[in-house]
Amino acid sequence: MRPEPAAKGRPLLLFPCNGNALEALACLGDKWALEAFLDDTPAKQAAGCAGYPVRGREALAQWPQAQVLAVPGGPHSYRERRALVESLRVPEERWASVVHPSASVSPLARIGRNVLLMAGVVVTANAVIGDHVCVLPNAVIHHDTVVGDWTLVGAGVTLAGHVQVGENCYLGSGTSVLQGVRIGDGALTGLGSTVIRHVPPGARVAGVPTRVLS
């Protein structure tokens, strides 16, 4: 049976029907009421997801009052996130940002559009989270750190102060980044990485400390 939405929740559409979106359900609290998942896969549309309907992109017009949270991508597809999200052609004012009730966000931090902060995330003073960013549970983003647009931050990641993460990056779960380090656009860090030096754009690194894989 489909869960009952919160009485005062704002209507929301989640794209696509993937693991990130399923985890986002636990982040909605009383602020959001999910109307449907959006997904381009006919089999998912036929089956539904977690008790909710799964619709094609026509649902954007069917629920014009609903805001949209798009959370595609993983370690093998993160570089395609931007093109996929932009293909939805959602106007800027329609993007939602969803913060789990247990997340802690400093009033001095800045959070962009289409951002998902999951349970236990901590964002401290003067940190900046760009647009279209997904941060998994228990990540800590310290003071004056910048996370660029389109980036995925895994569970338990720790970014020390003044870290600069570029656009369209993937930070694997458990990654720790030393204060002041820069991670270039399109880079990936493997699970449990310890990053103590700058990472070039497009590089894939892993290890303790990290070494370049490609």
Order of alpha helices (4+ residues) and beta strands (2+ residues): beta-alpha-beta-alpha-beta-alpha-beta-alpha-beta-beta-beta-beta-beta-beta-beta-beta-beta-beta-beta-beta-beta-beta-beta-beta-beta-beta-beta
